[in-house]
Amino acid sequence: MSETDLPDGADVDLGPLPRLLGYALRRAQLAVFQDFHRVFADVDIRPAQFSVLTVLRHTPGLRQSQVSEALGIKRTNFVALFDTLEARGLARRERVADDRRAFALYLTEEGAGLLGRMQALLVAHEKHFIDRIGADGRETLLALLHRLSD
């Protein structure tokens, strides 16, 4: 019997996949992103866009390369992402005085206002997962994830 012949509801043997860190991390990321999309659907914000807006709130005036590097976003992908934020009036570029090729990035008033309104959504999103693993589990998980990525 081939995989396509499996009856509906039949268990799929994932072999060693559930015990592999990469597989488990990817499944967890999918769960977090799916919940993020659900919670933030009304404001039409994606995780990477939220991250950019958050960085600009905390460190205004960074160059595109600094933000993209800090968030691990490829430069080519970052330009399109930022273009979307700019088109929505949430962020803006300003030429850097001493380097006419570079742009400094800033939140607009509308972007800052949207971030403020999204705080309650963020709390609900985080709470969804903290309820599953507990506050101590959250701290342990964050510590382990930081150890993996540092």
C-alpha positions as CSV (number, residue, x, y, z in Angstrom):
1,M,0.0,0.0,0.0
2,S,1.4,3.4,-1.0
3,E,1.1,6.6,1.1
4,T,-1.6,7.8,-1.2
5,D,-3.6,4.6,-0.4
6,L,-3.8,5.3,3.3
7,P,-7.4,5.4,4.5
8,D,-8.6,8.7,6.0
9,G,-7.7,9.1,9.6
10,A,-4.8,6.6,9.3
11,D,-1.7,7.4,11.4
12,V,1.3,8.5,9.5
13,D,4.6,7.2,10.9
14,L,6.9,10.1,11.1
15,G,9.8,7.9,12.0
16,P,12.5,9.9,13.9
17,L,11.2,13.3,12.9
18,P,9.5,14.2,16.2
19,R,12.8,13.6,18.0
20,L,14.8,16.0,15.7
21,L,15.3,19.5,17.0
22,G,14.9,21.1,13.6
23,Y,11.6,19.3,12.9
24,A,10.2,20.1,16.4
25,L,11.3,23.8,16.1
26,R,9.7,24.1,12.7
27,R,6.4,22.6,14.0
28,A,6.5,25.0,16.9
29,Q,7.2,27.9,14.7
30,L,4.2,27.0,12.5
31,A,1.9,26.8,15.5
32,V,3.1,30.2,16.7
33,F,2.8,31.8,13.3
34,Q,-0.7,30.4,12.7
35,D,-1.8,31.8,16.0
36,F,-0.1,35.1,15.2
37,H,-2.0,35.3,11.9
38,R,-5.3,34.5,13.6
39,V,-4.8,37.0,16.4
40,F,-3.5,39.8,14.2
41,A,-5.8,39.3,11.2
42,D,-7.9,42.4,11.8
43,V,-4.8,44.6,11.7
44,D,-3.3,42.8,8.7
45,I,0.2,42.5,10.2
46,R,2.6,39.7,9.6
47,P,5.2,38.6,12.1
48,A,8.2,40.1,10.2
49,Q,6.3,43.4,9.8
50,F,5.5,43.5,13.5
51,S,9.2,42.9,14.2
52,V,10.3,45.8,12.0
53,L,7.8,48.2,13.6
54,T,8.9,47.1,17.0
55,V,12.6,47.6,16.3
56,L,11.9,51.1,14.8
57,R,9.9,52.0,17.9
58,H,12.8,51.1,20.2
59,T,15.6,52.3,17.9
60,P,14.4,54.9,15.4
61,G,16.7,56.1,12.6
62,L,18.4,52.8,11.9
63,R,19.5,52.1,8.3
64,Q,17.7,49.4,6.3
65,S,20.8,47.1,6.5
66,Q,20.9,47.4,10.3
67,V,17.3,46.4,10.7
68,S,17.4,43.6,8.2
69,E,20.6,42.2,9.8
70,A,19.3,42.5,13.3
71,L,16.1,40.6,12.4
72,G,17.8,38.1,10.0
73,I,15.8,39.2,7.0
74,K,17.5,39.1,3.6
75,R,18.1,42.6,2.2
76,T,16.1,41.9,-1.0
77,N,13.1,40.6,1.1
78,F,13.5,43.5,3.5
79,V,13.1,46.2,0.8
80,A,9.7,44.7,-0.3
81,L,8.6,44.3,3.3
82,F,9.4,47.9,4.1
83,D,7.8,49.1,0.9
84,T,4.6,47.6,2.2
85,L,4.8,49.3,5.6
86,E,5.6,52.6,3.9
87,A,2.7,52.2,1.5
88,R,0.4,51.7,4.5
89,G,1.7,54.8,6.1
90,L,3.2,52.9,9.1
91,A,6.8,53.7,8.5
92,R,9.0,56.1,6.5
93,R,12.5,56.4,5.0
94,E,14.6,59.5,5.3
95,R,17.9,60.1,3.5
96,V,20.9,60.0,5.7
97,A,22.7,63.3,5.6
98,D,26.3,62.0,5.3
99,D,25.4,59.1,3.0
100,R,23.0,60.0,0.2
101,R,22.7,56.3,-0.8
102,A,21.4,55.3,2.7
103,F,18.1,55.7,4.3
104,A,17.2,56.0,8.0
105,L,13.9,54.3,9.0
106,Y,11.3,55.7,11.3
107,L,7.8,54.9,12.5
108,T,5.1,57.3,11.5
109,E,2.5,58.5,14.0
110,E,0.1,56.0,12.4
111,G,2.6,53.2,12.9
112,A,3.2,54.1,16.5
113,G,-0.5,54.2,17.1
114,L,-1.0,50.8,15.5
115,L,1.7,49.3,17.6
116,G,0.0,50.7,20.7
117,R,-3.3,49.1,19.7
118,M,-1.5,45.8,18.9
119,Q,-0.2,45.5,22.5
120,A,-3.4,43.8,23.7
121,L,-3.3,41.5,20.7
122,L,0.3,40.6,21.5
123,V,-0.6,39.8,25.1
124,A,-3.4,37.5,23.9
125,H,-1.1,35.8,21.5
126,E,1.7,35.2,24.1
127,K,-0.9,34.1,26.7
128,H,-2.2,31.4,24.3
129,F,1.2,29.7,24.5
130,I,2.0,30.5,28.1
131,D,-1.2,28.8,29.1
132,R,0.1,25.7,27.4
133,I,3.6,25.6,28.9
134,G,3.3,27.8,32.0
135,A,5.4,30.9,32.9
136,D,8.3,28.8,34.0
137,G,8.1,26.7,30.8
138,R,8.2,30.0,28.8
139,E,11.4,31.2,30.6
140,T,13.0,27.8,30.2
141,L,12.1,27.6,26.5
142,L,13.3,31.1,25.8
143,A,16.6,30.4,27.6
144,L,17.1,27.2,25.5
145,L,16.2,28.9,22.2
146,H,18.6,31.7,23.0
147,R,21.4,29.2,23.7
148,L,20.7,27.5,20.3
149,S,20.8,30.8,18.4
150,D,23.7,32.6,20.2
